[in-house]
């Protein structure tokens, strides 16, 4: 029985192969055993949160990509003031509510 999320273990393997790394090479970069990497790729275990962050850094992708979380759009609002961020959040929530009304 596989315990890990299907996307998670497939993504790790695919990203590792695309980066041209062996399981041993990736393990060395993460300071874990090759057996751990193999277990992640076969769904027998899941990497720690810290390892997921490090995987994202190694593969130059987001942690969402590693975890298989799909987003249609990403909006960087980090340069906005707290008040502006609140307004953006309220506007997005308004649109979400409007688009999901029954009827």
Secondary structure as a PSIPRED ss2 file (coil, helix, strand):
# PSIPRED VFORMAT (PSIPRED V4.0)

   1 X C   1.000  0.000  0.000
   2 X C   1.000  0.000  0.000
   3 X C   1.000  0.000  0.000
   4 X C   1.000  0.000  0.000
   5 X C   1.000  0.000  0.000
   6 X H   0.000  1.000  0.000
   7 X H   0.000  1.000  0.000
   8 X H   0.000  1.000  0.000
   9 X H   0.000  1.000  0.000
  10 X H   0.000  1.000  0.000
  11 X H   0.000  1.000  0.000
  12 X H   0.000  1.000  0.000
  13 X H   0.000  1.000  0.000
  14 X H   0.000  1.000  0.000
  15 X H   0.000  1.000  0.000
  16 X H   0.000  1.000  0.000
  17 X H   0.000  1.000  0.000
  18 X H   0.000  1.000  0.000
  19 X C   1.000  0.000  0.000
  20 X C   1.000  0.000  0.000
  21 X C   1.000  0.000  0.000
  22 X C   1.000  0.000  0.000
  23 X H   0.000  1.000  0.000
  24 X H   0.000  1.000  0.000
  25 X H   0.000  1.000  0.000
  26 X H   0.000  1.000  0.000
  27 X H   0.000  1.000  0.000
  28 X H   0.000  1.000  0.000
  29 X H   0.000  1.000  0.000
  30 X H   0.000  1.000  0.000
  31 X C   1.000  0.000  0.000
  32 X C   1.000  0.000  0.000
  33 X C   1.000  0.000  0.000
  34 X H   0.000  1.000  0.000
  35 X H   0.000  1.000  0.000
  36 X H   0.000  1.000  0.000
  37 X H   0.000  1.000  0.000
  38 X H   0.000  1.000  0.000
  39 X H   0.000  1.000  0.000
  40 X H   0.000  1.000  0.000
  41 X H   0.000  1.000  0.000
  42 X H   0.000  1.000  0.000
  43 X C   1.000  0.000  0.000
  44 X C   1.000  0.000  0.000
  45 X C   1.000  0.000  0.000
  46 X C   1.000  0.000  0.000
  47 X C   1.000  0.000  0.000
  48 X C   1.000  0.000  0.000
  49 X H   0.000  1.000  0.000
  50 X H   0.000  1.000  0.000
  51 X H   0.000  1.000  0.000
  52 X H   0.000  1.000  0.000
  53 X H   0.000  1.000  0.000
  54 X H   0.000  1.000  0.000
  55 X H   0.000  1.000  0.000
  56 X H   0.000  1.000  0.000
  57 X H   0.000  1.000  0.000
  58 X H   0.000  1.000  0.000
  59 X H   0.000  1.000  0.000
  60 X C   1.000  0.000  0.000
  61 X C   1.000  0.000  0.000
  62 X C   1.000  0.000  0.000
  63 X H   0.000  1.000  0.000
  64 X H   0.000  1.000  0.000
  65 X H   0.000  1.000  0.000
  66 X H   0.000  1.000  0.000
  67 X H   0.000  1.000  0.000
  68 X C   1.000  0.000  0.000
  69 X C   1.000  0.000  0.000
  70 X C   1.000  0.000  0.000
  71 X C   1.000  0.000  0.000
  72 X C   1.000  0.000  0.000
  73 X C   1.000  0.000  0.000
  74 X C   1.000  0.000  0.000
  75 X C   1.000  0.000  0.000
  76 X C   1.000  0.000  0.000
  77 X C   1.000  0.000  0.000
  78 X C   1.000  0.000  0.000
  79 X C   1.000  0.000  0.000
  80 X C   1.000  0.000  0.000
  81 X C   1.000  0.000  0.000
  82 X H   0.000  1.000  0.000
  83 X H   0.000  1.000  0.000
  84 X H   0.000  1.000  0.000
  85 X H   0.000  1.000  0.000
  86 X H   0.000  1.000  0.000
  87 X H   0.000  1.000  0.000
  88 X H   0.000  1.000  0.000
  89 X H   0.000  1.000  0.000
  90 X H   0.000  1.000  0.000
  91 X H   0.000  1.000  0.000
  92 X H   0.000  1.000  0.000
  93 X H   0.000  1.000  0.000
  94 X H   0.000  1.000  0.000
  95 X H   0.000  1.000  0.000
  96 X H   0.000  1.000  0.000
  97 X H   0.000  1.000  0.000
  98 X H   0.000  1.000  0.000
  99 X H   0.000  1.000  0.000
 100 X C   1.000  0.000  0.000
 101 X C   1.000  0.000  0.000
 102 X C   1.000  0.000  0.000
 103 X C   1.000  0.000  0.000
